[in-house]
Each structure stands twice: as C-alpha cells, then as structure tokens.
Amino acid sequence: MDITKTVRLIAGFGVLIFTGGVFADGWAPDSQATEMPRDHVANAGGITDTRHNLSLSYNIRGAVAMDPYRNQYGAVCIYCHTPHGANSQIEAPLWNRTVNRDAAYQIYDAPTTLMRTVSAPGPTSLTCLSCHDGTIAIDSVLNMPSSGRSPTGTLSNNERGSANTAFLDDWANNEFGIFGAPQHFQLGDGVATGIPRNPDKCTLCHFESVPGSAVDDFNVFVMGTDLRDDHPVGVLYPDAAGVDGGFFNAPTVELPGSMAFFDTNGNNRADPDEVRLYDSGEGYEVECASCHDPHGVPSGGIGTNTRFSPSFLRVNNGVVGSHAGATGIVSAAPSALCLTCHTK
C-alpha cells in the first residue's frame, strides 16, 4: 500500500471533522453508527445502528472513505453470515467468514485463572477473533451477495487462516472511490507509531490517537493472537456453586452439549441480555460471546428503548448517563456484568 495514497485520501476528505474519539472501553459514541438512529435513539434497534455494520464508514461524515480498504458489499449481515454454503470448519450459525481455527493463540496458564482448565478458544470466540485477532481481512467472506462463491464462479475463499485476496478481488460491484481496486485490510496488530505504520491494516491510519487526530484509534479493538491481556476465553467454568472457594455463581439453566446461562427473567430461554457459557465438548466454558452480543443489547434490558450497552456487552457493567456520549444508557450497578459470575 502506497503511504502517499493514504495521505492523499485523508487530504481529499480534509473537510471532514471527526469529534471525540474511541473511549477506553472500546466504544465510540461519535462514530457514524450513532448517526443512524431508530426511534430517535442512537445505537438502538438493531445491528444496523452499530459499529458492527461494516457497510458503514467508521467516520462521522466519511462517505466512502473506507471503500478503498474493504469490499463494500452493501449489506449488513453478509460480513458474518450467509444463507447457504456456510463455513464447515466451525460450529457457528451460517458463518460466512474465514476463521483462524488453527491459529497459535497464546492463552493463560491455569495458575492465573484460579486453577481452572484453559483450552484454545472455542467457536463462539473464534467468530469474534476472525476480525479482532487482526490477522484476517474484515471483508474475508466465503459467499458474496447474490453471487454464490464469486461473481465469476471460478474462485473461492480460504476457510482457515488469511483471506484469498484473488477471490476478494473478484468482487465486481464495489464503488471503491479514487484508487482503483480495493485493498483488503486486516484490523491491525496493535499499537504502531511512526511512518510507515502497519501496511495493509486498518491501523495504518487508525493508529494510537494524538490530540486533534482525524481518525478514531482502532488499537482498542485489536485482540491480537496473544490473549493473555484479556479476560480468559476457553476457560472451564466451575460445575457447581461453591467450588473454588465460593468464588463463582452457578448458572440457573444448564443444557448439556450446548450452553448454560443465568436466566435472570425466569423464562427458561437464553436472552441476549443474559450471560451464558458454551459447551463445545469440554464442558461449560467462558467464551467471547459469554459476555458480548455482537448485535447489540439495550442497556435497560430487552424491550426497552435505551441505547445499547457499550462494547456490545450483554450486561451494562456500570456506564451511566454521566459518561460522555452515554445519554440514554442505563446501568443496573457498577460491575454488574462481573458479579453475574463472580461472587465478590
């Protein structure tokens, strides 16, 4: 990627003004997603109004600023799901993305997690990591819209590891702006400063912000392949209340071979705003989707007209209206998410 092209791109959109920035919890209330309100409440009503709508530019008034760096499929769901020909390497609902199932993720050892068994990330973490480990292009889908495997039918994408860029280049319907065929950028691999920065990654421009920076800092979204600085995933949950010194609560509903969950409303169904544990063959484990719903969850509970909990959390962990940009967000209590599982 020619760094001068990036500079020209930013200059070409020099009239754009980007306010705020990404907050410490990875939530940006000033992203374009908040300018797509439903029922006059931003970040509410569905995934269309969130940063997981990858058909949007990530800039407040960025128009097609991101189009040179990913295929603009013009649809929300296609970046993750497909109605047919889903990824056969992972047990995830109609999954349409490349995954790093064989990646050498670095995970916690047992003593740092209260002596619990820790294994490789399961399917409900690998889906998240397919973007957030920063190694796979954000537009790396297996099936493109209205085209089967590719517009020409001659190419297919990789189901494991990095994207087949030749397949992604075959997308013929992209309005990619001013630089010709789009690049297929990965999210990034952490903080990088100076020039050049992280070629072919979103953090080429979305690097660690400095005062007055024209773009949001995407490093807060990069998990990387070293998962030891994040909450453990693939960690076996205690099988009964009171074990491990009484540090954990027991889930209220258990479905062996599927999941267990904390049924806070007593309807015997795992609702989006309820924490769950996943059983992919080794017992109930904590995974990324235990605490996060990628589609967004109203912070006041299902059926409320409140803003989504920051960082796609299932349970608001303490953000209230006094937090910058959090108008319309409610919170049950500080650390409410943590205390769902942990007895403190």
Secondary structure, DSSP 8 states (H G I E B T S, - for coil): --HHHHHHHHHHTTT----S---TTS--TTSGGGGS-BTTBTT-SSGGGSTT-TTS-SSTT-TTTTGGGS---S-SGGGTB-SSS--TTS-STTB-B-B-TT---B---GGGGTT--B-S--HHHHHHHHHHTS-SBTT-BSS-TTSTT-SSSS----SBSS--HHHHHT------TTSSS----B--SS---SSS-STTBGGGTS-S--TT-SS---GGG---SB-TTS--SSEE--SSTTHHHHTB---SEEETTTEEE--TTSSSS--TTS-EEEESSSSEEE-HHHHB-TT--BTT-TT----B-GGGBSS--S--TTSTT-TT---SSTTTTHHHHB--
